[in-house]
C-alpha cells in the first residue's frame, strides 16, 4: 500500500498547479486501489471540485468506488478522455504499463521482435518473413524476429544481441493528452531513465519485466496472462512527444528530490515510527528514491513548479 506521506507531499505540488492553472479538477489515470486518490482528496480538500478517474479495469473501479464512497459525487469515473480537459493530471506508474515495441540488434540489422506459435512442421517460427529465435516457452509461445525500419532514437553503438524497447504507445498517449488539455498541467511518476541512460550499450537486455505476487522475472512467455508486464519509461521520448504536441516541460527529477522539494522531510518529522519507516523507501536512493522519476508538463500556462525547485534534471533529457 502506498505511503500516505507520498500523497500528502504530492498534494503540495498539485495545489500549486491548481492555483497556477486556475482550475479545480484533478484527473488520475490508472488509480489502482484508489489509495492515492484518497490521499490527495483528503489533503486537497475543497480545492478539488471534481476528481476524475480514468481506468479501464472494471474490477479496480469497483474497489475504488468502495474506498472513495465518502467523497460522494466529487469523484467520477470515465473510460475515455473528453473533448477538452482543464485541470491537473496525475499518473503514478501508468506509463510503464503501456505496451512497447521490442527491437533486436543482431550486429548487422534491426529486427522487430514479436511472439508466435511454433510451426507444427518444426520449421523456424515466423515463416518466410520472420526468424525464429528457437527455445519456445512451456506455454507454446516463442519469440520471432522480422525485418523492420524501426530504430531506437540513438545510433548506439549497440552490442550484437541487444534487445531494447521503443515506446510509440506512451508517446501517442502524451500527444493525445496534449491535444485534450486546454489549460492545465500533468505530473507522471514512474521508473525509467533519460534517453542516454536507457539506450546505454551496457543495457543490452532492455528493461522488459514481469511481475506476479511480488515476484519479478524477465520471461513474458511463461505463465501468459497471469503476470503484469512492464518496461521502464524513456523520459526523453515522453518530453519530446509533449513538446511536439504543444506542451512545456516544467521539470524532471528523481522521486526523492521531488518529494523533498514538496516538504516530505517535515511530514516525516511529524509522523510516527512505522509511517516514517514506510515513507523512507520513497526517498532512499537504493529503493524508490532514485529509480523513480517525476516529469511535469503544462499547457496554456508556465510556472515554477515547487517539486523541481532544487535538483531539476531537465537538461539531461
N, C-alpha and C positions, 0 to 999 in steps of 0.2 A: 504494500500500500504506500502511496506517495506521502512523503512527509508533509504535514500541514504547513510547516515553515516555508516549503517551496511555494505553495500558493500564496501565502501572505507576502513573501518577497516579490513574486511576480506581480501581485496586485499593485504594488507601488509603481511599477512601470506602466501597467495598464491604466491606472488612474491618471498618470501624467499624459498618456496617449489620448485618453478620452477627453481630457481638458484641451489638449493641443488641437485635436481634430474637431472639437465642438460636437461630439456625438455621444450617444448614451446606449449604444448596443455593443455587445460582445458576441462574436461568432467563434465557436470552438469546433474544430474538425477532429473527428476520432476521439470522442470523450471517454472511451474506455468504461471504467466502472462509475464514472461521474464524480470521482474524488476531487479532481482539480476544479471542476465546475462548482462543487460545493464550497471548496476553499475560497475561490475567487468571489462567489456571490456573498459569502459571509464577510469577506474583507472589504469588498467594494460597496456593499450596502446599496443605498438609493442612487448611487452614481449610475447604476445599470438599470435602465428601464426594461430592457429586453435582453435575455441571454438565449442565443440560438445555438443549438447543437446540430451539426451536420454529421450524421452517422448512418451508414448503410446496413449495419447489423441490427436486425430486429431484436435479437436476444439481448444485446448490450443496451439497446434503447429501453427495453423493459426494466433492466436493472437501474438504469439512470433515472427513469421516471419514479421508481420507488424511492430511490435515495434523495431525489430533489423535490419530492412532493410538497414539502413545507414551503417552497418558494412560489407555489401556485402558478398562475398564468404568466409570470415573468419569464419562465423557462419554456421554450418551444423547441420542437424537433422538425427538421426538414431533411429531405433526401437529395435536394439539388439547390444550386445557388439561384438567387433571384436575378432579375434583370439588372438591378443596381443595388449595391451594398454600401452604406455609410456607417462606419463603425470600426471597431478594433477586432482583428482576427488573431486567434491563438491556436497553435498546433504543437502538441507535445508528443514526440515520437510518431509523427504522421508521415513525413517524407520518406523515412527509412522503410516503411511498409509498402511503398508503391513498387510495382513491377519494374524490373530493369532489363536491359538487353546485355547478354553476355557476349564478349568478344574474346577470341583465342588467337594469339600470335604464334605461328609455327617457326618463325625465324626468317620467313620469306614473304608471307602474306597474312592478312587478317581474315578470320572466319567468324561468322555469327554462330554461336553455339546454342543449339536447341535440344529438345527432348523428343525421342522417337521410340516406337516399339521395335524390337529386333525383327529382322526379316526371318520369317519361318523357314526359308530355304537355307538360312545360315550365311547369306551374303552380308557385306558391311551394312550397318544401319544407315539410313538416309537415302538410299537409292542412288540413281545416277548423278543427282545434283548435290549429294552430300557425302561426308566422310564419317564413317563410324569410328568412335573412339574405343570400341571394344568394351569389355567389362560392364555388362548390363547389371543393374542393381537387382536385388531379390524381388523387387516389385515388378520386374519385367520391363521397366523403362531403361533407356540408355541415352547417353549423350550422342549428339551428331552435329558435325560442323558443315556449314555451307559457305561458299564464297560470298563476300559482301563488300560493298563500297563504304560501309560504316567504319568509322575510325574513332579512337579516343581523341579528346580535344588537344592532346600534346603529342609531339613526334617521338618521344622516347629519349634515349634508346630503351628498348624492351628486350628482356631475356627470352630466347625461344622457349615456348611452353607457357608463357604468361597467359593467364585468364583474368580479365578485368570486366568492369561494367561501365555502361553509359546509361543515362537517366532521362530518356525522352519523355516518359510519362510524368515524372516530377516537374520537369521543365514546362510541359504543357499545362499542368495544374497551376503553376505560378502565373503563366501567361493568362489563363482563364480568370484567375483571381484578380489580376491586374486590370483586365477588361471590365470586371464586375464592380470593383471598388470605385466609387466616385470621389469620396473623401474618407481617408482612413489610414490605418497602419496595420501591419501584420508582424507577428513575432512567432518564429519557429524554433523549437528546442529539439535537438536531435544529435545523434552521434555521427561524426564524419570529419572531413578534412577539406582544406582548400585544394585546388587542382594539383598544385606542385607536389603535395604530400600524397594525395590519392593515387596518382599515377607514377609514384616513385618506382624506379626499376626493381628495388628490393621487395616491393609488394606484388610479387609475381602470381600469387594465388587469388588476388581480388579480395573482396570483403563479404561475399555472399555467405550468410549463416542461417542456420535453422535453430528454432527454439521450441522446446516442449518440456513442460513440467519443470521449469527452472534449470533445464539442462540444454547445452548448446552443442551442435555438431555442424559439419560442413557438407553433409550429404543430402541434398534435397530429393534425391531419387529413392531414398529409403523412407518407409512409413509415410508414403504420399497421402496427403490430406489430413494428417494428424499433427502437423508441425506448422508453426509460423515461419515464413521465410522473409529475411530482411537483408538489406545491403546498406552500407554506410552512405552518407549523403556527400555529394560533391558540392560544397557550398559555393564554389566559384560558379558552377553551372547555374545554381539557383539565383545567385546575384545577377548574373548576366541575363538570364531569362527575364527577371523582373525589370531590369533596366531597359532591355529591348522593348518591353511592353509598357513603358512609361512610368515605372515606379523608381523611387530613390532608395538607395541603401542607407539606412540610418546608422547601422553599426553591425559589427560581427566580433564576437569574443567567446572565450570559454564560459561554460556554465558557472564555474567558480567565480570568475571575475564579475560576471553579470549579477549573480546573486549577492555578492559582497557590495557591489555598487548600489543594489536595491535595498540594502540595510539588513542583510541576514545576520551579521555579527551582533547587532543589537537585539534581534529576535532570539538568537542563541543564548545571550546573556540572561534573558528573561525566562527561558524555558527550563523545564525540569530535566534531570539527567537522561532519562530514556529518550525524550524528544531531541535533546542535543546530540546524543549518540547517533540516532537515526538520521538527523539532518546533516551531520558532518560528512556523510558519504556524498552529499551533493557537491561539496567543495574540495574533497580530498582528491589531489591530483592523480593518485593511484586508483581511484574508483571512478566516480562520475564527473568529477570536477573538471578534468582536462579532456576526457574523451568526448563529452557532450559539449556542443557549441550552441550559441544563440545568434540568430540573424534577424535583423529588424528591417522592414521595408515600409515605405509610405507612399501615398499618392494624394495629391491635392494639398499637401502641407509638408513642411520640413521643420523638424525641431531637434534640439539636442537631447536625445533620449538618455535618461538617467542611468540606465543599465550599462551604458558604454562610456560613462564619464571618465573612467580610467581603464587602460588596457585594451582599447579598441584595436582590433586586428584587421580592419577593413582593407588596409594596404597589402595584406597577404593574400587576398582573394585573387 
